[in-house]
């Protein structure tokens, strides 16, 4: 069991096998749904480009088409919020 968990954790950032991809996608879905405000609260520190790169990376790494479509409205909302900071 420990080896399985270690295997999943090692691949959760970039994916790999099916189980690692599922975990990676879940991580990204959670991020786009819940973390925009955390990053936007650090706008003065991080700036537009770093935040945009993070948002794009988290969305674009979703490997499954269906899961990506679930995440899309959250991602689009994140980008709208970010763009409102960039005016």
C-alpha positions as CSV (number, residue, x, y, z in Angstrom):
1,X,0.0,0.0,0.0
2,X,2.8,2.4,0.9
3,X,4.5,1.8,-2.4
4,X,1.2,2.5,-4.3
5,X,0.8,5.8,-2.5
6,X,4.4,6.8,-3.1
7,X,3.9,5.9,-6.8
8,X,0.8,8.1,-7.1
9,X,2.4,11.0,-5.3
10,X,5.5,10.9,-7.4
11,X,3.5,11.2,-10.6
12,X,0.7,13.6,-9.5
13,X,2.3,16.7,-10.9
14,X,3.1,15.4,-14.4
15,X,1.1,12.2,-14.7
16,X,2.3,8.9,-16.0
17,X,0.1,5.9,-15.8
18,X,-3.7,6.0,-15.6
19,X,-3.9,6.2,-11.8
20,X,-1.3,9.0,-11.7
21,X,-3.2,10.9,-14.5
22,X,-6.4,10.6,-12.5
23,X,-4.7,12.1,-9.4
24,X,-3.1,14.8,-11.5
25,X,-6.4,15.7,-13.1
26,X,-8.1,15.7,-9.7
27,X,-5.4,18.0,-8.3
28,X,-5.9,20.4,-11.2
29,X,-9.7,20.3,-10.9
30,X,-9.4,21.2,-7.3
31,X,-7.0,24.0,-8.0
32,X,-9.1,25.7,-10.7
33,X,-12.2,25.4,-8.6
34,X,-10.7,26.6,-5.3
35,X,-7.5,28.5,-5.6
36,X,-8.0,31.6,-7.8
37,X,-8.5,33.9,-4.9
38,X,-5.5,32.7,-3.1
39,X,-3.2,33.5,-6.0
40,X,-5.0,36.8,-6.8
41,X,-4.5,37.9,-3.2
42,X,-0.8,37.7,-4.0
43,X,-1.1,39.7,-7.3
44,X,1.3,42.5,-6.1
45,X,3.9,39.9,-5.2
46,X,3.6,37.5,-8.1
47,X,2.3,39.7,-10.9
48,X,0.1,38.9,-13.8
49,X,2.5,36.7,-15.8
50,X,3.4,34.3,-13.0
51,X,-0.3,33.9,-12.0
52,X,-1.4,33.4,-15.6
53,X,1.3,30.8,-16.1
54,X,0.1,28.9,-13.0
55,X,-3.5,29.1,-14.0
56,X,-2.8,28.0,-17.6
57,X,-0.5,25.2,-16.5
58,X,-3.0,23.8,-14.0
59,X,-5.7,23.8,-16.6
60,X,-3.7,22.6,-19.5
61,X,-2.2,19.6,-17.7
62,X,-5.6,18.0,-17.3
63,X,-5.2,14.9,-19.4
64,X,-8.8,13.7,-19.7
65,X,-11.2,15.5,-22.1
66,X,-14.3,15.1,-19.9
67,X,-12.5,16.3,-16.8
68,X,-11.1,19.2,-18.8
69,X,-14.6,20.2,-19.8
70,X,-15.7,20.1,-16.2
71,X,-12.8,22.3,-15.3
72,X,-13.3,24.8,-18.1
73,X,-15.9,27.1,-16.5
74,X,-13.8,27.4,-13.4
75,X,-10.7,28.1,-15.4
76,X,-12.5,30.7,-17.5
77,X,-13.7,32.4,-14.3
78,X,-10.1,32.4,-12.9
79,X,-8.9,34.2,-16.1
80,X,-11.7,36.7,-15.9
81,X,-10.8,37.5,-12.3
82,X,-7.1,37.8,-13.3
83,X,-7.9,40.1,-16.2
84,X,-9.8,42.4,-13.9
85,X,-6.6,42.8,-11.9
86,X,-4.6,43.6,-15.0
87,X,-6.5,46.8,-16.0
